[in-house]
Amino acid sequence: MTTKKPKRKRVYSEYDKKLQATPNEVRKRVARNKARRHAIKAGTVKKGDGRDMHHPKGGARGKAVPMSASANRAKK
């Protein structure tokens, strides 16, 4: 009879920390935050309003538009 080794659980937090620290991911996060700040300044979104900034494919600069969080996260 062979005994199976118990499966090792993945520690996602370690993986996420490494991924989020890469220069490319930092650049993307900075762009997303900047778009949100501009929308707040323009008055199209407010803190805690439940809206996300929708960033169209291709990353067209200045094309981010506010939309409800549920609609934005449902987009595929």
N, C-alpha and C positions, 0 to 999 in steps of 0.2 A: 504494500500500500504506500502510495506516495503522498506526501503532505504538501499542500499548497502554501506558498508564502502569502501572508496577508498583503493585500494591495495597499500600496502607499497612497495616502491622500495627497492630492495636489494642493499646494499652498498658492492660491491665486493672488494673494496680496503681494508676495515676492515677485511674481511674474508681472503684475500690474506696475509695481514700483519701477522695475527695470524698463518696461515698455514706455511708461509715461515720462521717463527721464531722457529718452533718446532725443537728439536735436530735432528730428523731423516732427515728432509728436509735440514737442514744446512749441515749435513754430505754428503748428495747427491750432493749439490751445490759445496761443497769443492772438491769433487772427480771430478766433471765435469770440474771445473776451472783448477784443477791440470793436467788433461789430455790435456786440451787445451794448457797450458803452456809448457808441454813436447813436444807437436807437434810443437809449435812455435820454441822451442829450436832446434828441429831436422830439422826444415826447411820445414816441410810438409804443413804447413799453415802459412798464414801471416795475419796481422791485416787488416780487410776490404776486404778480398778476397772473401767473400760471401760463405764460406764453414763452415759447422758445423762438430762437432766431433760426429760420430755415435757410441753409446754405445750399444753393443749387449745385448740382454736379458740375465739375470743371472749375469750381472755386472762383467764379467771376467776381472780381473785386467790387464791393459796393452793391452787390445784388442780393444780399441777405435780407429777407423779409420776415417780420414777426408773424407767427401763427400759433394756434393753440398747441399745447404740448402733446396732447393725445393725437392730433392730426399729424404733427411733425414726426412723431415717433412711429406712427403707423405707416408712413411712406416707405416704400421698398424700392 
